[in-house]
Amino acid sequence: MKLRAKFLNFKWNKLILDIIFLCFGCAFGAFASIGVMIPNGLSSGGITGVVRILQQYINIDFSLLYYIGAMVILIICWILLGRKEAEKIILMTVLYPAFLVLFERLDFVLLEQKDMTLASIFFGIIAGIGSGLVFVRGYSSGGTDTVAKIIKIKIFPHIAMSQILLCLDSAVIICSGFVYGKNVALYALVSSVIFSKTTEMLLYGFDPKVVQLEIISDKNQVIIDYILNEIRRGVTTVMIKGEYSKVTKHKLITICSPRESMLIKRFVAETDRNAFVTVLHVETVWGAGKGFSNIAETK
């Protein structure tokens, strides 16, 4: 009876919607790699770039190498961070390589002639759309995001995960430059910028580069610690009162980048499923802080 009750109460609509978004996200990402990046001799950051480097020395299909790398990351995540963290990336670990295999078999190429400039632009756009579709449902790619989280928790707890991720991607791109040449590394940098901007636009539209999060939760201190220590953003606490319930609570306010807001949203969802989160688009911010305009230099 308990199993039946759990089965009936399970959020099947959410799961089906998640799978649809993940499938489309994986399809876009896989096509960007197989149909755009590889035929034009490009590389990238993250696990995709690592696989491209290995392809120079190991004569194995891109999809198989990627699958091996993703499985290694999954196993390491399970061992070091536990089953709960590993479960968050299992779907992507299985789905994404499957779409890579599919597009390798279809052998469809976007550009009729090799053009590294166009390819770097379209790779960033298409891969960014795929990443945005995955992020919007609160999932992780399971690549360098997970590696950065492991390094953050186990080695450098006082360094922000976004900084670790930036270092990892930069290191991969630099290594690509040694293997494929400086031009390929520069094109990879262009793709990375376009990829990041496309993902942000998919999540928030053509809005500014910073957003304001307002969070109402019963687990404020845990959320504050996460924002301060992992995201490395400031937090303001405001006392509020609900006129319907007449209950007094604390509201947390923080300003961050769209990508950071998704990380915070995912953490809040895992910490307190009854939390209330509001996202406000910010035109500009004057003051000291990452991504803010210097008030003294602004005219």
C-alpha positions in Angstrom: 0.0 0.0 0.0 2.8 2.4 0.8 4.6 1.7 -2.5 1.3 2.3 -4.3 0.7 5.6 -2.4 4.3 6.7 -3.3 3.7 5.8 -6.9 0.4 7.7 -7.1 1.8 10.7 -5.3 4.9 10.9 -7.4 5.1 14.0 -9.6 4.9 12.3 -13.0 4.1 15.5 -14.9 7.3 17.2 -13.6 9.4 14.1 -14.5 7.9 13.9 -18.0 8.5 17.7 -18.5 12.1 17.3 -17.2 12.8 14.5 -19.6 11.4 16.5 -22.5 13.6 19.5 -21.7 16.6 17.3 -21.1 16.2 15.5 -24.4 15.9 18.7 -26.3 18.8 20.2 -24.4 21.0 17.1 -25.0 20.0 17.1 -28.7 21.1 20.8 -29.2 24.3 20.2 -27.3 25.1 17.0 -29.1 24.4 18.5 -32.5 26.6 21.5 -31.6 29.5 19.2 -30.9 29.0 16.6 -33.7 27.5 18.7 -36.4 29.4 22.0 -35.9 32.5 21.9 -33.7 34.2 18.7 -34.8 33.7 19.0 -38.6 35.3 22.5 -38.4 38.3 21.4 -36.3 37.3 23.4 -33.3 37.6 22.7 -29.6 35.9 23.9 -26.4 36.2 24.2 -22.7 34.9 21.6 -20.2 34.8 17.9 -20.7 34.1 18.4 -24.4 37.5 20.1 -24.8 39.2 17.4 -22.8 37.7 14.7 -25.1 38.8 16.7 -28.2 42.3 16.8 -26.9 42.3 13.1 -26.2 41.1 12.4 -29.7 44.4 13.6 -31.0 46.1 10.7 -29.3 43.4 8.0 -29.1 41.6 6.8 -32.2 38.1 6.4 -30.6 34.8 8.0 -31.5 34.0 11.3 -29.7 30.8 9.9 -28.3 32.5 6.9 -26.7 35.3 9.0 -25.2 32.8 11.4 -23.8 30.7 8.6 -22.3 33.8 7.1 -20.6 34.7 10.6 -19.2 31.1 11.2 -18.0 31.0 7.8 -16.3 34.3 8.4 -14.6 33.0 11.8 -13.2 29.8 10.1 -12.1 31.7 7.3 -10.2 34.1 9.8 -8.6 31.1 12.0 -7.6 29.4 9.0 -6.0 32.5 8.0 -4.1 33.5 11.5 -2.9 30.2 13.4 -2.6 27.7 10.5 -2.0 24.8 9.0 -3.7 22.5 12.0 -3.5 24.9 14.3 -5.5 25.5 11.5 -8.0 21.8 11.1 -8.6 21.6 14.7 -9.8 23.8 14.0 -12.9 22.8 10.4 -13.7 20.2 11.5 -16.3 22.6 13.7 -18.2 25.4 11.1 -17.9 23.1 8.7 -19.8 21.2 10.9 -22.1 23.8 13.2 -23.5 26.3 10.5 -24.8 23.3 8.7 -26.3 22.5 11.8 -28.4 26.1 12.1 -29.4 26.0 8.6 -30.7 22.7 9.4 -32.6 24.2 12.4 -34.3 27.4 10.6 -35.2 25.2 8.0 -37.0 23.2 10.6 -38.7 26.4 12.3 -40.0 24.6 15.7 -40.5 26.8 18.8 -40.7 25.5 22.3 -40.4 27.9 24.2 -42.6 28.5 23.2 -46.2 32.1 24.4 -46.2 34.6 24.5 -43.3 34.4 28.0 -41.7 35.9 28.3 -38.2 34.5 31.7 -37.6 30.9 30.8 -38.4 31.3 27.5 -36.7 32.5 29.1 -33.4 29.5 31.4 -33.4 26.9 28.8 -34.2 28.5 26.3 -31.8 28.2 28.8 -29.0 24.6 29.6 -29.8 23.4 26.0 -30.3 25.3 24.6 -27.3 24.1 27.6 -25.2 20.5 26.8 -26.1 21.0 23.2 -25.0 22.6 24.2 -21.8 19.8 26.7 -21.0 17.2 24.0 -21.5 19.0 21.8 -19.0 19.6 24.6 -16.5 16.0 25.9 -16.6 14.8 22.6 -15.2 17.4 22.8 -12.4 19.8 20.0 -13.7 23.5 20.0 -14.0 25.5 19.0 -17.1 27.6 16.6 -15.1 30.8 17.7 -16.7 33.2 20.3 -15.2 30.4 21.6 -13.1 30.6 18.4 -11.0 34.4 18.4 -11.1 34.4 22.0 -9.8 32.0 21.0 -7.0 34.3 18.1 -6.0 37.3 20.4 -5.9 35.4 23.0 -4.0 34.2 20.6 -1.3 37.3 18.4 -0.9 40.2 20.7 -1.7 39.5 24.5 -1.8 36.4 25.1 0.3 37.2 28.9 0.6 37.2 29.5 -3.2 34.0 30.2 -5.0 32.8 27.4 -7.3 32.4 29.8 -10.2 36.0 30.7 -9.9 37.1 27.1 -9.9 34.9 26.4 -12.9 36.5 29.3 -14.8 40.0 28.0 -14.0 39.1 24.5 -15.2 37.6 25.7 -18.5 40.5 28.2 -19.1 43.0 25.4 -18.5 41.2 23.1 -21.0 41.1 25.9 -23.6 44.8 26.7 -23.1 45.7 23.0 -23.5 43.6 22.9 -26.7 45.9 25.7 -27.9 49.0 23.6 -27.5 47.4 20.6 -29.2 45.4 22.2 -32.0 47.1 25.6 -32.3 46.5 29.1 -30.9 43.7 30.0 -33.4 41.6 27.0 -32.2 42.0 28.2 -28.6 40.9 31.7 -29.5 37.9 30.4 -31.4 37.1 28.2 -28.3 37.2 31.4 -26.2 34.8 33.1 -28.6 32.5 30.1 -28.4 32.6 30.1 -24.6 31.5 33.7 -24.4 28.7 33.2 -26.9 27.7 30.0 -25.1 27.5 31.8 -21.7 25.5 34.7 -23.1 23.1 32.5 -25.0 22.4 30.4 -21.9 21.7 33.5 -19.9 19.4 34.9 -22.6 17.4 31.7 -22.7 17.0 31.8 -18.9 16.2 35.5 -18.5 15.6 36.9 -22.0 17.4 40.0 -23.2 17.7 41.4 -19.8 20.7 42.8 -17.8 23.6 40.8 -16.6 22.6 40.9 -12.9 19.4 39.8 -11.1 18.1 40.3 -7.6 16.9 37.3 -5.6 14.5 37.6 -2.7 14.2 34.4 -0.7 11.8 33.6 2.1 12.6 30.3 3.9 12.6 28.6 7.3 16.2 27.6 6.7 17.8 31.0 6.3 21.1 30.4 7.9 22.0 27.4 5.7 21.1 29.5 2.6 23.1 32.5 3.8 26.2 30.3 4.4 25.9 28.9 0.9 25.6 32.3 -0.8 28.4 33.8 1.3 30.8 30.9 1.1 30.2 29.2 -2.2 28.6 31.8 -4.4 30.7 34.6 -2.8 27.9 37.2 -2.9 26.6 39.5 -0.2 23.3 38.9 1.5 20.9 41.3 3.2 18.3 40.2 5.7 15.0 42.1 6.0 12.2 41.5 8.6 8.8 41.0 6.9 5.3 40.1 8.0 2.7 38.2 6.0 -0.7 40.0 6.5 -2.7 36.8 5.7 -0.8 34.5 8.2 0.4 37.3 10.5 3.7 35.4 10.7 6.9 37.4 10.9 9.9 36.0 8.9 13.2 37.1 7.5 13.6 37.8 3.8 17.0 37.3 2.2 18.1 39.6 -0.6 21.1 39.1 -2.9 22.3 40.4 -6.2 24.1 38.0 -8.5 24.6 36.9 -12.1 21.8 34.8 -13.9 24.0 31.7 -13.7 24.6 32.1 -10.0 20.9 32.6 -9.5 20.3 29.2 -11.0 22.8 27.6 -8.6 21.2 29.4 -5.7 17.7 28.3 -6.8 18.9 24.7 -7.1 20.4 24.8 -3.6 17.3 26.4 -2.1 15.0 23.8 -3.8 17.1 21.0 -2.2 17.3 22.7 1.2 13.7 23.9 1.6 11.0 22.9 -0.9 8.6 25.3 0.8 10.8 28.3 0.2 9.5 31.3 -1.7 11.9 32.8 -4.3 11.4 36.0 -6.3 13.7 36.9 -9.2 13.9 40.6 -10.2 15.7 41.9 -13.2 18.2 44.7 -12.4 19.0 47.4 -14.9 22.3 48.2 -13.4 24.1 48.2 -10.1 26.5 51.0 -8.9 29.0 49.9 -6.3 31.8 47.5 -5.4 31.2 43.9 -6.4 31.6 41.3 -9.2 29.7 42.5 -12.3 28.8 45.9 -10.8 29.6 49.4 -12.2 32.0 51.5 -10.2 29.9 54.4 -8.9 32.9 56.8 -9.0 33.5 56.1 -12.7 29.9 56.1 -13.8 28.8 59.3 -15.5 
